[in-house]
Amino acid sequence: MTTPKDCHPIIEVRGLKNAFGEQVVHDNLDLTVCRGEILGVVGGSGTGKSVLLRSIIGLQTPETGTIEVLGENMVDRTEDEAKNIRRRWGILFQNGALFSTLTVAENVEVPIREYFPYITPPLLDEIASYKIAMGGLPADAGPKFPSELSGGMIKRAGLARALALDPELLFLDEPTAGLDPIAAAAFDQLILSLQKRLDLTVFLITHDLDTLHSICDRIAVLADKKVIAVGTIPELLALDHPWIQEYFNGPRGRAAAASYEHEVVA
Ligand SMILES: Nc1ncnc2c1ncn2[C@@H]1O[C@H](COP(=O)(O)OP(=O)(O)OP(=O)(O)O)[C@@H](O)[C@H]1O
């Protein structure tokens, strides 16, 4: 369960400690994400998955520890340095985090305008249309406002915006939360096909066992303020940690495993 030998680290977290007052969320947490993998991050509610994501993207300053993303140190960066690194990743927040007063196309254009303020409007529109198509939305979604979209379409619009600057790395925070099983499975397949086509590295926080089975290369488990294990599902199942056993071997875990095995055989 060590890091794969051929791993080219894209995210390296070492000795991370995060605390809010007396509450220690992470203590001496280590994690490596390798280039080209889809890493799923799981853990019970409140184990610090979102705080870990916020630390990695520089929104949460840790008490101690080092974080490198795409070869850059993320702790104590100047605003200019932070801006340079931010353009190399895309983030899909749990609720899509779209600007409600902007259309889908305008939302996708926000990061492009930020980094390329002199881009011409026709080119901007063309790039936005292309990204909207990559997010799996029909062209007529571009002029719509978020309030006119279904939950699944909001996620796809958020994904289109996350892809706006051709990222090397994608952060997804519970991408299938709130979607019905059919929409969730379609979204999983969209992530997988984008990851392959665009050669992306994906850091994916999820509670969705189907997502873990169907698209994740490795899974990191957060518990006891640390990443207690990273590996494939069979590797994790070989451990006798109670949370891991309950999660993957509980009724829902077994159902997800069975349906995935069925899918592989069929
Ligand atoms: N800004 C903050 N101030 C104080 N406490 C915080 C803050 N952000 C997070 N926490 C606390 O840190 C802990 C971890 O929160 P986090 O949101 O990372 O959990 P999570 O694993 O993502 O949970 P869930 O699966 O429910 O989304 C929680 O106890 C939360 O209350």
Ligand as a Chemical Component Dictionary entry (heavy atoms), coordinates in Angstrom:
data_LIG
# 
_chem_comp.id                   LIG 
_chem_comp.type                 NON-POLYMER 
_chem_comp.pdbx_formal_charge   0 
_chem_comp.three_letter_code    LIG 
# 
loop_
_chem_comp_atom.comp_id 
_chem_comp_atom.atom_id 
_chem_comp_atom.alt_atom_id 
_chem_comp_atom.type_symbol 
_chem_comp_atom.charge 
_chem_comp_atom.model_Cartn_x 
_chem_comp_atom.model_Cartn_y 
_chem_comp_atom.model_Cartn_z 
_chem_comp_atom.pdbx_ordinal 
LIG N1  N1  N 0 -13.807 27.202 9.084  1  
LIG C1  C1  C 0 -13.980 26.312 10.075 2  
LIG N2  N2  N 0 -14.022 26.706 11.365 3  
LIG C2  C2  C 0 -14.169 25.818 12.374 4  
LIG N3  N3  N 0 -14.280 24.480 12.178 5  
LIG C3  C3  C 0 -14.249 24.044 10.924 6  
LIG C4  C4  C 0 -14.102 24.914 9.810  7  
LIG N4  N4  N 0 -14.103 24.181 8.664  8  
LIG C5  C5  C 0 -14.256 22.897 9.052  9  
LIG N5  N5  N 0 -14.348 22.807 10.401 10 
LIG C6  C6  C 0 -14.493 21.560 11.166 11 
LIG O1  O1  O 0 -13.527 20.652 10.725 12 
LIG C7  C7  C 0 -14.055 19.318 10.724 13 
LIG C8  C8  C 0 -13.857 18.701 9.351  14 
LIG O2  O2  O 0 -14.742 19.355 8.433  15 
LIG P1  P1  P 0 -14.835 18.932 6.908  16 
LIG O3  O3  O 0 -15.863 19.839 6.298  17 
LIG O4  O4  O 0 -13.492 18.935 6.290  18 
LIG O5  O5  O 0 -15.377 17.457 7.017  19 
LIG P2  P2  P 0 -15.725 16.462 5.835  20 
LIG O6  O6  O 0 -14.918 15.221 6.045  21 
LIG O7  O7  O 0 -15.577 17.144 4.527  22 
LIG O8  O8  O 0 -17.261 16.165 6.178  23 
LIG P3  P3  P 0 -18.523 15.796 5.226  24 
LIG O9  O9  O 0 -18.277 14.420 4.687  25 
LIG O10 O10 O 0 -19.658 15.819 6.189  26 
LIG O11 O11 O 0 -18.628 16.861 4.158  27 
LIG C9  C9  C 0 -15.511 19.439 11.150 28 
LIG O12 O12 O 0 -15.618 19.125 12.524 29 
LIG C10 C10 C 0 -15.843 20.895 10.916 30 
LIG O13 O13 O 0 -16.802 21.352 11.814 31 
# 
loop_
_chem_comp_bond.comp_id 
_chem_comp_bond.atom_id_1 
_chem_comp_bond.atom_id_2 
_chem_comp_bond.value_order 
_chem_comp_bond.pdbx_ordinal 
LIG N1  C1  SING 1  
LIG C1  N2  SING 2  
LIG C1  C4  DOUB 3  
LIG N2  C2  DOUB 4  
LIG C2  N3  SING 5  
LIG N3  C3  DOUB 6  
LIG C3  C4  SING 7  
LIG C3  N5  SING 8  
LIG C4  N4  SING 9  
LIG N4  C5  DOUB 10 
LIG C5  N5  SING 11 
LIG N5  C6  SING 12 
LIG C6  O1  SING 13 
LIG C6  C10 SING 14 
LIG O1  C7  SING 15 
LIG C7  C8  SING 16 
LIG C7  C9  SING 17 
LIG C8  O2  SING 18 
LIG O2  P1  SING 19 
LIG P1  O3  DOUB 20 
LIG P1  O4  SING 21 
LIG P1  O5  SING 22 
LIG O5  P2  SING 23 
LIG P2  O6  DOUB 24 
LIG P2  O7  SING 25 
LIG P2  O8  SING 26 
LIG O8  P3  SING 27 
LIG P3  O9  DOUB 28 
LIG P3  O10 SING 29 
LIG P3  O11 SING 30 
LIG C9  O12 SING 31 
LIG C9  C10 SING 32 
LIG C10 O13 SING 33 
# 
